[in-house]
Amino acid sequence: MSDGMSTSTKKILWTYIGTAVSMSSNFLILPFIFKYLNTQEIGFWYILLSINGLVSLFDFGFDPSFARNIAYVWSGAQTLLRKGANEVSGDKGTNFFLLGRIIASARYIYMLLSVLATLLIAILGTVYVSRVVFPTLSGEWYYASWVVFCCSMFINLYYGYMSALLRGTGKIVEVNKSMVLARTIQLSVTIILLIFHAGFIAPVLGLLFYGISYRQFCRAFFFSDKRIKANIIALKRKIEINEIKSVLLTIWPNSWRDGLVSLSNYVVTQGTSLIAGAFMPLGQVGVYSLGVQFASSLTVGANAVSNAVHPYVQSAFVKRDFEGMGISVARTTKLYTLTTIIGSFVVYFAVFPVLHFFKHSSTPSLALFSMLMLYYFLFYLQSSFAAYIADMNEIPYMKSFVITSVIFLLISPISLSLSGGNAEIFVVVAVVCQLVYNNWKWPMFFINKIGIKLTDFFKLMLNSGIRLTK
């Protein structure tokens, strides 16, 4: 019986569609936000978005850990290991009793995380908005909006494990369908309420409806699976606390490493604009941030294909199909590279001229944009290979990612200060920090781990099509 872990063209297309819809949704509501909200309300909305962006950090690595261990069990693994995974030979089938323990453990840990995170945000966040926002925007609707936002954060974090269930069982199409449907609901609720003059609470309710609908769509898709229905008794049996403890102790060593990696990645990507803002003139910060926005969006969008291939790589690993892993990753890398190159040309020679027409000196120079594209391309390339290594239930790159982010935090302010806030030098420093080790180390680590020569890997990239599994 097929476990559904192979990567099809349909999965790739839906991954791109889901990524595009998710990345564009906030841009699509901007015209309505600008039309129906005043300047202070817009500022409050961006503060809420910034706080909402911290939700992924509260996850602290449990999401990828649960997804990958679910993939191992779905592919036939009968036990969980702290490092690696037992080889699966033949068609052993899914151990639904073990899968049930993982689901119960995920539900338990996400309840704890969501309660702690919501309490933290409710206390510290309330102090912050009381001092920064409420003196300007006072009224019951603004207080109610803050309460609704805190509820939204709780729901988004608590039901986060539902998307891990779909990804772990190879249901990439269903994950992205859920994303598209939920974003459509968010946009509809926000726009309709704004048109009917609901005021500031409109986009906040839209965010709440997104969280609820996304998780419910994921849940519906997961439990509609025929194999899940046939084994629902095993999945929903009463799980003892010692069973949950056993699962959590097994996945924790890699979860906290995943969490530190996420924090480090935040520093060297989104954190660069915050650092630049302290040393560059405001106008230059705007130009730099625009370049960062397009460079990061392009590479994140191009790299979306790797999200579709992870279930296959995880399944191939427990079956020790290293050849299949190599072919899949090589083709994914080829598609990522081609998409990034094409997208770069389109942005610089088609999009930037339009922006320049409306506002002169608002777009980055060719030199700055090229360096930003190089930095983000190499960064997300190394991150992809790090994720493929994690698919084998190892996180050996944690220390180097953390050390690099610390070095960047120490060196980048010095470089900006000595260069008078020169953006190009700032990006060169960022490139060098990663190029010294991480950019080459982790792709080579993965290639050596699966027993393929570097020259053979490049041959797979050059000679293969875009079908991502053998």
MILOMAR-500942 format. One record per residue (C-alpha): residue number from 1; z, y, x. Coordinates in steps of 0.25 Angstrom, whole numbers, m for minus. Layout:
<drenlos>
{n: NUM&z: Z&y: Y&x: X}
...
</drenlos>
This chain:
<drenlos>
{n: 1&z: 0&y: 0&x: 0}
{n: 2&z: m3&y: 14&x: 5}
{n: 3&z: 9&y: 23&x: 8}
{n: 4&z: 0&y: 35&x: 6}
{n: 5&z: 3&y: 41&x: 19}
{n: 6&z: m11&y: 42&x: 24}
{n: 7&z: m17&y: 56&x: 25}
{n: 8&z: m29&y: 59&x: 16}
{n: 9&z: m38&y: 71&x: 15}
{n: 10&z: m32&y: 73&x: 1}
{n: 11&z: m18&y: 75&x: 8}
{n: 12&z: m24&y: 84&x: 19}
{n: 13&z: m30&y: 93&x: 8}
{n: 14&z: m18&y: 94&x: 0}
{n: 15&z: m10&y: 97&x: 12}
{n: 16&z: m19&y: 109&x: 15}
{n: 17&z: m18&y: 113&x: 0}
{n: 18&z: m3&y: 112&x: m1}
{n: 19&z: m2&y: 120&x: 12}
{n: 20&z: m11&y: 131&x: 8}
{n: 21&z: m5&y: 133&x: m6}
{n: 22&z: 9&y: 133&x: 0}
{n: 23&z: 5&y: 143&x: 11}
{n: 24&z: m2&y: 152&x: 1}
{n: 25&z: 7&y: 152&x: m11}
{n: 26&z: 16&y: 163&x: m6}
{n: 27&z: 4&y: 172&x: m2}
{n: 28&z: m2&y: 170&x: m16}
{n: 29&z: 10&y: 175&x: m23}
{n: 30&z: 11&y: 188&x: m14}
{n: 31&z: 2&y: 196&x: m23}
{n: 32&z: 11&y: 194&x: m35}
{n: 33&z: 23&y: 196&x: m26}
{n: 34&z: 18&y: 209&x: m21}
{n: 35&z: 13&y: 214&x: m35}
{n: 36&z: 26&y: 210&x: m43}
{n: 37&z: 37&y: 212&x: m33}
{n: 38&z: 42&y: 224&x: m26}
{n: 39&z: 44&y: 226&x: m11}
{n: 40&z: 58&y: 222&x: m11}
{n: 41&z: 56&y: 210&x: m19}
{n: 42&z: 45&y: 205&x: m10}
{n: 43&z: 54&y: 207&x: 1}
{n: 44&z: 65&y: 198&x: m6}
{n: 45&z: 54&y: 188&x: m9}
{n: 46&z: 50&y: 187&x: 6}
{n: 47&z: 65&y: 185&x: 10}
{n: 48&z: 66&y: 173&x: 0}
{n: 49&z: 53&y: 167&x: 6}
{n: 50&z: 59&y: 168&x: 20}
{n: 51&z: 72&y: 162&x: 15}
{n: 52&z: 64&y: 151&x: 8}
{n: 53&z: 57&y: 148&x: 21}
{n: 54&z: 70&y: 144&x: 27}
{n: 55&z: 71&y: 132&x: 17}
{n: 56&z: 63&y: 123&x: 27}
{n: 57&z: 73&y: 125&x: 38}
{n: 58&z: 84&y: 120&x: 29}
{n: 59&z: 77&y: 107&x: 28}
{n: 60&z: 80&y: 105&x: 42}
{n: 61&z: 70&y: 94&x: 45}
{n: 62&z: 73&y: 84&x: 33}
{n: 63&z: 60&y: 86&x: 26}
{n: 64&z: 51&y: 80&x: 37}
{n: 65&z: 62&y: 70&x: 41}
{n: 66&z: 62&y: 65&x: 26}
{n: 67&z: 47&y: 65&x: 25}
{n: 68&z: 45&y: 57&x: 37}
{n: 69&z: 55&y: 46&x: 34}
{n: 70&z: 50&y: 45&x: 20}
{n: 71&z: 36&y: 43&x: 26}
{n: 72&z: 41&y: 32&x: 35}
{n: 73&z: 48&y: 25&x: 23}
{n: 74&z: 36&y: 27&x: 14}
{n: 75&z: 27&y: 20&x: 25}
{n: 76&z: 36&y: 8&x: 26}
{n: 77&z: 48&y: 11&x: 35}
{n: 78&z: 61&y: 4&x: 31}
{n: 79&z: 71&y: 12&x: 39}
{n: 80&z: 73&y: 26&x: 44}
{n: 81&z: 75&y: 29&x: 59}
{n: 82&z: 80&y: 42&x: 65}
{n: 83&z: 68&y: 42&x: 75}
{n: 84&z: 55&y: 36&x: 73}
{n: 85&z: 52&y: 25&x: 62}
{n: 86&z: 51&y: 10&x: 61}
{n: 87&z: 37&y: 4&x: 62}
{n: 88&z: 32&y: 0&x: 49}
{n: 89&z: 23&y: m12&x: 50}
{n: 90&z: 15&y: m17&x: 38}
{n: 91&z: 17&y: m12&x: 24}
{n: 92&z: 32&y: m13&x: 22}
{n: 93&z: 32&y: m3&x: 10}
{n: 94&z: 41&y: 9&x: 7}
{n: 95&z: 56&y: 6&x: 7}
{n: 96&z: 59&y: 14&x: m5}
{n: 97&z: 74&y: 12&x: m4}
{n: 98&z: 74&y: 19&x: 10}
{n: 99&z: 65&y: 30&x: 4}
{n: 100&z: 75&y: 32&x: m7}
{n: 101&z: 86&y: 34&x: 3}
{n: 102&z: 77&y: 44&x: 10}
{n: 103&z: 75&y: 52&x: m3}
{n: 104&z: 89&y: 52&x: m7}
{n: 105&z: 93&y: 57&x: 7}
{n: 106&z: 83&y: 68&x: 6}
{n: 107&z: 88&y: 72&x: m7}
{n: 108&z: 102&y: 72&x: m1}
{n: 109&z: 99&y: 80&x: 11}
{n: 110&z: 90&y: 90&x: 4}
{n: 111&z: 101&y: 93&x: m6}
{n: 112&z: 111&y: 96&x: 5}
{n: 113&z: 101&y: 105&x: 12}
{n: 114&z: 97&y: 112&x: 0}
{n: 115&z: 111&y: 115&x: m4}
{n: 116&z: 115&y: 120&x: 10}
{n: 117&z: 102&y: 128&x: 11}
{n: 118&z: 104&y: 135&x: m2}
{n: 119&z: 118&y: 138&x: 0}
{n: 120&z: 115&y: 144&x: 13}
{n: 121&z: 103&y: 153&x: 8}
{n: 122&z: 111&y: 156&x: m5}
{n: 123&z: 123&y: 162&x: 4}
{n: 124&z: 116&y: 168&x: 16}
{n: 125&z: 103&y: 172&x: 8}
{n: 126&z: 111&y: 178&x: m3}
{n: 127&z: 119&y: 187&x: 7}
{n: 128&z: 105&y: 191&x: 14}
{n: 129&z: 98&y: 194&x: 1}
{n: 130&z: 110&y: 202&x: m4}
{n: 131&z: 110&y: 211&x: 8}
{n: 132&z: 95&y: 212&x: 10}
{n: 133&z: 88&y: 210&x: m4}
{n: 134&z: 98&y: 212&x: m16}
{n: 135&z: 102&y: 227&x: m12}
{n: 136&z: 87&y: 230&x: m14}
{n: 137&z: 84&y: 220&x: m25}
{n: 138&z: 96&y: 219&x: m34}
{n: 139&z: 95&y: 212&x: m48}
{n: 140&z: 97&y: 199&x: m55}
{n: 141&z: 83&y: 194&x: m53}
{n: 142&z: 84&y: 195&x: m38}
{n: 143&z: 98&y: 188&x: m38}
{n: 144&z: 92&y: 177&x: m47}
{n: 145&z: 79&y: 176&x: m38}
{n: 146&z: 89&y: 173&x: m26}
{n: 147&z: 96&y: 162&x: m33}
{n: 148&z: 83&y: 156&x: m38}
{n: 149&z: 78&y: 157&x: m23}
{n: 150&z: 90&y: 149&x: m18}
{n: 151&z: 88&y: 139&x: m29}
{n: 152&z: 73&y: 138&x: m25}
{n: 153&z: 78&y: 135&x: m10}
{n: 154&z: 87&y: 124&x: m15}
{n: 155&z: 76&y: 117&x: m23}
{n: 156&z: 66&y: 118&x: m12}
{n: 157&z: 75&y: 112&x: m1}
{n: 158&z: 82&y: 102&x: m10}
{n: 159&z: 69&y: 96&x: m15}
{n: 160&z: 62&y: 97&x: m1}
{n: 161&z: 63&y: 82&x: 1}
{n: 162&z: 53&y: 79&x: m11}
{n: 163&z: 41&y: 84&x: m2}
{n: 164&z: 46&y: 76&x: 9}
{n: 165&z: 45&y: 63&x: 0}
{n: 166&z: 31&y: 66&x: m3}
{n: 167&z: 27&y: 69&x: 11}
{n: 168&z: 34&y: 57&x: 16}
{n: 169&z: 27&y: 48&x: 6}
{n: 170&z: 13&y: 54&x: 10}
{n: 171&z: 11&y: 62&x: m3}
{n: 172&z: 5&y: 74&x: 4}
{n: 173&z: m4&y: 77&x: m7}
{n: 174&z: 8&y: 77&x: m17}
{n: 175&z: 16&y: 86&x: m8}
{n: 176&z: 5&y: 97&x: m7}
{n: 177&z: 2&y: 95&x: m22}
{n: 178&z: 16&y: 98&x: m25}
{n: 179&z: 16&y: 110&x: m16}
{n: 180&z: 3&y: 116&x: m23}
{n: 181&z: 9&y: 114&x: m37}
{n: 182&z: 22&y: 120&x: m33}
{n: 183&z: 16&y: 132&x: m26}
{n: 184&z: 7&y: 134&x: m39}
{n: 185&z: 20&y: 134&x: m47}
{n: 186&z: 26&y: 144&x: m38}
{n: 187&z: 15&y: 153&x: m38}
{n: 188&z: 13&y: 152&x: m53}
{n: 189&z: 28&y: 155&x: m56}
{n: 190&z: 29&y: 167&x: m46}
{n: 191&z: 16&y: 173&x: m51}
{n: 192&z: 18&y: 172&x: m66}
{n: 193&z: 33&y: 177&x: m65}
{n: 194&z: 28&y: 189&x: m56}
{n: 195&z: 17&y: 192&x: m66}
{n: 196&z: 28&y: 192&x: m77}
{n: 197&z: 37&y: 201&x: m69}
{n: 198&z: 48&y: 191&x: m66}
{n: 199&z: 50&y: 199&x: m53}
{n: 200&z: 56&y: 194&x: m40}
{n: 201&z: 61&y: 181&x: m46}
{n: 202&z: 46&y: 176&x: m49}
{n: 203&z: 43&y: 172&x: m34}
{n: 204&z: 57&y: 166&x: m33}
{n: 205&z: 55&y: 157&x: m45}
{n: 206&z: 41&y: 153&x: m40}
{n: 207&z: 48&y: 148&x: m27}
{n: 208&z: 58&y: 140&x: m35}
{n: 209&z: 47&y: 134&x: m44}
{n: 210&z: 40&y: 130&x: m31}
{n: 211&z: 52&y: 123&x: m26}
{n: 212&z: 55&y: 115&x: m39}
{n: 213&z: 40&y: 112&x: m42}
{n: 214&z: 36&y: 107&x: m28}
{n: 215&z: 48&y: 98&x: m27}
{n: 216&z: 46&y: 92&x: m41}
{n: 217&z: 31&y: 90&x: m38}
{n: 218&z: 35&y: 83&x: m25}
{n: 219&z: 45&y: 74&x: m33}
{n: 220&z: 35&y: 71&x: m44}
{n: 221&z: 24&y: 67&x: m34}
{n: 222&z: 34&y: 58&x: m26}
{n: 223&z: 39&y: 50&x: m38}
{n: 224&z: 25&y: 48&x: m44}
{n: 225&z: 22&y: 39&x: m32}
{n: 226&z: 20&y: 25&x: m37}
{n: 227&z: 28&y: 19&x: m25}
{n: 228&z: 39&y: 28&x: m28}
{n: 229&z: 39&y: 25&x: m43}
{n: 230&z: 39&y: 10&x: m40}
{n: 231&z: 51&y: 12&x: m31}
{n: 232&z: 59&y: 23&x: m38}
{n: 233&z: 71&y: 14&x: m40}
{n: 234&z: 73&y: 12&x: m25}
{n: 235&z: 71&y: 27&x: m23}
{n: 236&z: 81&y: 31&x: m33}
{n: 237&z: 92&y: 21&x: m30}
{n: 238&z: 105&y: 27&x: m27}
{n: 239&z: 106&y: 31&x: m12}
{n: 240&z: 120&y: 30&x: m5}
{n: 241&z: 125&y: 41&x: 3}
{n: 242&z: 125&y: 32&x: 16}
{n: 243&z: 110&y: 29&x: 14}
{n: 244&z: 107&y: 44&x: 13}
{n: 245&z: 116&y: 46&x: 26}
{n: 246&z: 108&y: 36&x: 33}
{n: 247&z: 94&y: 42&x: 30}
{n: 248&z: 99&y: 56&x: 34}
{n: 249&z: 105&y: 52&x: 47}
{n: 250&z: 92&y: 45&x: 50}
{n: 251&z: 83&y: 57&x: 48}
{n: 252&z: 93&y: 68&x: 52}
{n: 253&z: 90&y: 67&x: 67}
{n: 254&z: 75&y: 71&x: 65}
{n: 255&z: 78&y: 80&x: 53}
{n: 256&z: 87&y: 90&x: 61}
{n: 257&z: 76&y: 90&x: 72}
{n: 258&z: 65&y: 93&x: 62}
{n: 259&z: 74&y: 105&x: 57}
{n: 260&z: 75&y: 111&x: 71}
{n: 261&z: 60&y: 110&x: 73}
{n: 262&z: 58&y: 117&x: 60}
{n: 263&z: 67&y: 128&x: 64}
{n: 264&z: 60&y: 129&x: 77}
{n: 265&z: 47&y: 130&x: 71}
{n: 266&z: 51&y: 141&x: 62}
{n: 267&z: 56&y: 149&x: 74}
{n: 268&z: 42&y: 148&x: 81}
{n: 269&z: 33&y: 150&x: 69}
{n: 270&z: 39&y: 159&x: 58}
{n: 271&z: 50&y: 165&x: 68}
{n: 272&z: 39&y: 171&x: 76}
{n: 273&z: 36&y: 182&x: 66}
{n: 274&z: 51&y: 185&x: 66}
{n: 275&z: 52&y: 186&x: 81}
{n: 276&z: 39&y: 195&x: 81}
{n: 277&z: 45&y: 204&x: 71}
{n: 278&z: 56&y: 208&x: 80}
{n: 279&z: 47&y: 213&x: 92}
{n: 280&z: 34&y: 217&x: 86}
{n: 281&z: 30&y: 229&x: 78}
{n: 282&z: 30&y: 227&x: 63}
{n: 283&z: 15&y: 228&x: 62}
{n: 284&z: 13&y: 218&x: 73}
{n: 285&z: 23&y: 209&x: 67}
{n: 286&z: 14&y: 209&x: 54}
{n: 287&z: 1&y: 206&x: 62}
{n: 288&z: 8&y: 195&x: 70}
{n: 289&z: 15&y: 189&x: 57}
{n: 290&z: 1&y: 189&x: 50}
{n: 291&z: m5&y: 181&x: 62}
{n: 292&z: 7&y: 171&x: 61}
{n: 293&z: 6&y: 169&x: 46}
{n: 294&z: m9&y: 166&x: 48}
{n: 295&z: m8&y: 157&x: 60}
{n: 296&z: 4&y: 149&x: 55}
{n: 297&z: m2&y: 148&x: 41}
{n: 298&z: m15&y: 143&x: 47}
{n: 299&z: m8&y: 132&x: 56}
{n: 300&z: 2&y: 128&x: 46}
{n: 301&z: m10&y: 126&x: 36}
{n: 302&z: m18&y: 119&x: 46}
{n: 303&z: m7&y: 110&x: 50}
{n: 304&z: m4&y: 106&x: 35}
{n: 305&z: m12&y: 94&x: 38}
{n: 306&z: m1&y: 88&x: 46}
{n: 307&z: 8&y: 88&x: 34}
{n: 308&z: m2&y: 78&x: 27}
{n: 309&z: m2&y: 68&x: 39}
{n: 310&z: 13&y: 67&x: 42}
{n: 311&z: 15&y: 56&x: 31}
{n: 312&z: 4&y: 48&x: 38}
{n: 313&z: 9&y: 50&x: 52}
{n: 314&z: 23&y: 46&x: 48}
{n: 315&z: 18&y: 33&x: 41}
{n: 316&z: 9&y: 30&x: 52}
{n: 317&z: 21&y: 31&x: 62}
{n: 318&z: 29&y: 21&x: 55}
{n: 319&z: 17&y: 11&x: 55}
{n: 320&z: 15&y: 15&x: 70}
{n: 321&z: 1&y: 19&x: 67}
{n: 322&z: 0&y: 29&x: 79}
{n: 323&z: m15&y: 28&x: 78}
{n: 324&z: m15&y: 34&x: 64}
{n: 325&z: m5&y: 44&x: 68}
{n: 326&z: m14&y: 49&x: 79}
{n: 327&z: m26&y: 50&x: 71}
{n: 328&z: m19&y: 57&x: 60}
{n: 329&z: m13&y: 67&x: 69}
{n: 330&z: m25&y: 70&x: 77}
{n: 331&z: m34&y: 73&x: 64}
{n: 332&z: m23&y: 81&x: 59}
{n: 333&z: m22&y: 89&x: 72}
{n: 334&z: m37&y: 91&x: 71}
{n: 335&z: m37&y: 96&x: 57}
{n: 336&z: m25&y: 106&x: 60}
{n: 337&z: m33&y: 111&x: 73}
{n: 338&z: m46&y: 113&x: 65}
{n: 339&z: m39&y: 120&x: 53}
{n: 340&z: m31&y: 129&x: 62}
{n: 341&z: m44&y: 134&x: 70}
{n: 342&z: m52&y: 136&x: 57}
{n: 343&z: m41&y: 143&x: 50}
{n: 344&z: m39&y: 152&x: 62}
{n: 345&z: m53&y: 157&x: 62}
{n: 346&z: m53&y: 159&x: 47}
{n: 347&z: m40&y: 168&x: 48}
{n: 348&z: m44&y: 176&x: 59}
{n: 349&z: m58&y: 179&x: 56}
{n: 350&z: m58&y: 179&x: 41}
{n: 351&z: m43&y: 182&x: 36}
{n: 352&z: m39&y: 192&x: 46}
{n: 353&z: m51&y: 201&x: 44}
{n: 354&z: m48&y: 202&x: 29}
{n: 355&z: m33&y: 205&x: 33}
{n: 356&z: m38&y: 215&x: 43}
{n: 357&z: m47&y: 222&x: 33}
{n: 358&z: m35&y: 225&x: 24}
{n: 359&z: m25&y: 229&x: 35}
{n: 360&z: m29&y: 233&x: 49}
{n: 361&z: m21&y: 227&x: 61}
{n: 362&z: m15&y: 217&x: 52}
{n: 363&z: m20&y: 204&x: 58}
{n: 364&z: m17&y: 198&x: 72}
{n: 365&z: m27&y: 199&x: 83}
{n: 366&z: m36&y: 187&x: 87}
{n: 367&z: m27&y: 185&x: 100}
{n: 368&z: m14&y: 185&x: 92}
{n: 369&z: m19&y: 176&x: 80}
{n: 370&z: m25&y: 166&x: 90}
{n: 371&z: m12&y: 165&x: 97}
{n: 372&z: m5&y: 163&x: 84}
{n: 373&z: m14&y: 152&x: 80}
{n: 374&z: m13&y: 145&x: 93}
{n: 375&z: 2&y: 146&x: 92}
{n: 376&z: 3&y: 141&x: 78}
{n: 377&z: m8&y: 130&x: 80}
{n: 378&z: m1&y: 124&x: 92}
{n: 379&z: 13&y: 125&x: 85}
{n: 380&z: 9&y: 118&x: 72}
{n: 381&z: 1&y: 108&x: 80}
{n: 382&z: 14&y: 104&x: 88}
{n: 383&z: 22&y: 105&x: 75}
{n: 384&z: 12&y: 95&x: 69}
{n: 385&z: 14&y: 85&x: 81}
{n: 386&z: 29&y: 87&x: 80}
{n: 387&z: 28&y: 83&x: 66}
{n: 388&z: 20&y: 71&x: 69}
{n: 389&z: 30&y: 67&x: 79}
{n: 390&z: 41&y: 69&x: 68}
{n: 391&z: 33&y: 59&x: 59}
{n: 392&z: 38&y: 49&x: 69}
{n: 393&z: 52&y: 53&x: 66}
{n: 394&z: 54&y: 60&x: 80}
{n: 395&z: 57&y: 75&x: 83}
{n: 396&z: 56&y: 75&x: 98}
{n: 397&z: 51&y: 90&x: 97}
{n: 398&z: 63&y: 96&x: 91}
{n: 399&z: 69&y: 101&x: 104}
{n: 400&z: 56&y: 107&x: 110}
{n: 401&z: 53&y: 114&x: 96}
{n: 402&z: 67&y: 120&x: 96}
{n: 403&z: 67&y: 124&x: 111}
{n: 404&z: 53&y: 131&x: 109}
{n: 405&z: 58&y: 139&x: 97}
{n: 406&z: 70&y: 144&x: 105}
{n: 407&z: 62&y: 148&x: 117}
{n: 408&z: 52&y: 155&x: 108}
{n: 409&z: 64&y: 163&x: 102}
{n: 410&z: 68&y: 167&x: 115}
{n: 411&z: 55&y: 170&x: 122}
{n: 412&z: 47&y: 177&x: 110}
{n: 413&z: 56&y: 189&x: 109}
{n: 414&z: 56&y: 191&x: 124}
{n: 415&z: 40&y: 190&x: 124}
{n: 416&z: 39&y: 200&x: 112}
{n: 417&z: 49&y: 210&x: 118}
{n: 418&z: 42&y: 210&x: 132}
{n: 419&z: 28&y: 211&x: 126}
{n: 420&z: 31&y: 222&x: 116}
{n: 421&z: 30&y: 213&x: 104}
{n: 422&z: 16&y: 207&x: 108}
{n: 423&z: 12&y: 197&x: 98}
{n: 424&z: 2&y: 189&x: 106}
{n: 425&z: 13&y: 187&x: 117}
{n: 426&z: 23&y: 183&x: 107}
{n: 427&z: 13&y: 172&x: 102}
{n: 428&z: 10&y: 168&x: 116}
{n: 429&z: 24&y: 165&x: 119}
{n: 430&z: 25&y: 157&x: 106}
{n: 431&z: 13&y: 149&x: 110}
{n: 432&z: 19&y: 146&x: 124}
{n: 433&z: 32&y: 142&x: 119}
{n: 434&z: 26&y: 131&x: 111}
{n: 435&z: 14&y: 127&x: 121}
{n: 436&z: 24&y: 124&x: 132}
{n: 437&z: 29&y: 112&x: 125}
{n: 438&z: 28&y: 110&x: 110}
{n: 439&z: 13&y: 112&x: 108}
{n: 440&z: 9&y: 100&x: 117}
{n: 441&z: 21&y: 92&x: 118}
{n: 442&z: 22&y: 87&x: 104}
{n: 443&z: 7&y: 84&x: 101}
{n: 444&z: 7&y: 76&x: 114}
{n: 445&z: 21&y: 69&x: 110}
{n: 446&z: 15&y: 64&x: 97}
{n: 447&z: 1&y: 60&x: 103}
{n: 448&z: 9&y: 52&x: 114}
{n: 449&z: 19&y: 46&x: 104}
{n: 450&z: 8&y: 39&x: 96}
{n: 451&z: 1&y: 34&x: 108}
{n: 452&z: m12&y: 43&x: 108}
{n: 453&z: m18&y: 49&x: 120}
{n: 454&z: m20&y: 64&x: 119}
{n: 455&z: m35&y: 63&x: 121}
{n: 456&z: m36&y: 52&x: 110}
{n: 457&z: m29&y: 62&x: 101}
{n: 458&z: m39&y: 73&x: 103}
{n: 459&z: m50&y: 63&x: 101}
{n: 460&z: m44&y: 59&x: 87}
{n: 461&z: m43&y: 74&x: 84}
{n: 462&z: m58&y: 77&x: 88}
{n: 463&z: m65&y: 65&x: 83}
{n: 464&z: m57&y: 62&x: 70}
{n: 465&z: m60&y: 68&x: 56}
{n: 466&z: m50&y: 75&x: 47}
{n: 467&z: m45&y: 62&x: 40}
{n: 468&z: m30&y: 62&x: 45}
{n: 469&z: m27&y: 47&x: 45}
{n: 470&z: m35&y: 35&x: 51}
</drenlos>
